[in-house]
Amino acid sequence: MAFPAPGLPARVRIHEVGARDGLQNEKTSVPTAVKAEFIHRLASAGLTTIEATSFVHPKWVPQLADAEELFPLLSGVSAALPVLVPNERGLDRALALGATRIAVFGSATETFATRNLNRTVAESLAMFEPVVARAKASGAHVRGYLSMCFGDPWEGPVPVHQVVRVAKALLDLGCDELSLGDTIGVATPGHVQALLSALNEAGVGTDRIGVHFHDTYGQALSNTLAALQHGVSTVDASAGGLGGCPYAKSATGNLATEDLVWMLDGLGIDTGVDLAALTATSVWMAEQLGRPSPSRTVKALSHKEQ
């Protein structure tokens, strides 16, 4: 039953990250054909934005070394298919295959920037500048990921003003939208509201912001609701709760897409997603991976069917 709450968006666009952010954390590589089938099934379930893969060097993310083989298998997918690129070489590879939605991945903290990108925050922004410019010149949509927006395992709590500074720098490069990442899952609703308010005060419109929460402390849904109450209408989630962060060992899984859709359906918020079809897809993917899905909604709905 749906019980709408006042002050929430009528529709939420789910930015599905399971095929990229989820599968890149698997200990072994998932066959390319399985990845393609996963993405096709996600699109059939109604997801309109599905992050497909990452054009990074295989040395760093061997699980996504098949990007060139995978992307052509997605030609019939109706959803938008963003891809992550770390640098101009990655951009060249993505554009050569016809990618029209590009993402870059930055950090709000120096330690994580060094560990993840082997660069300072300033150096990483300098690396992204030609990537974003060339992507925009090609007509591509560009998303900027900003990790460690709430806490960093090495630096501790991250000051709001520090996040705002780097967020504005990413947007000033030309990014069309910004995804705020709670990479280790330490955010709480008041912190979410404070950061969003600070970004608004700095001239960043809520319409350009998406949120990406991890469920380390069980706060992902409550943080998402806080963001929705602030007007955010783009939420990142991972089918079946796949994924975490390979460079932050304390990071547990992403917010499960099914758990998000269950909440949004209950609030009367339109997503266009068929929850039953999505759950079936995550059950299927869990079978391919040889373990059950951590999503509470997947567990509850698949148990009912048994």
Helices and strands as residue ranges (DSSP letters): E 13-16, I 18-22, G 23-25, H 32-44, E 49-50, E 53-54, G 62-64, H 67-70, G 71-74, E 83-84, H 88-96, E 101-107, H 110-117, H 121-137, E 141-147, E 151-152, E 156-157, H 160-173, E 177-182, H 189-201, G 206-208, E 209-213, H 220-229, E 234-237, G 239-241, H 257-266, H 275-289, H 296-305
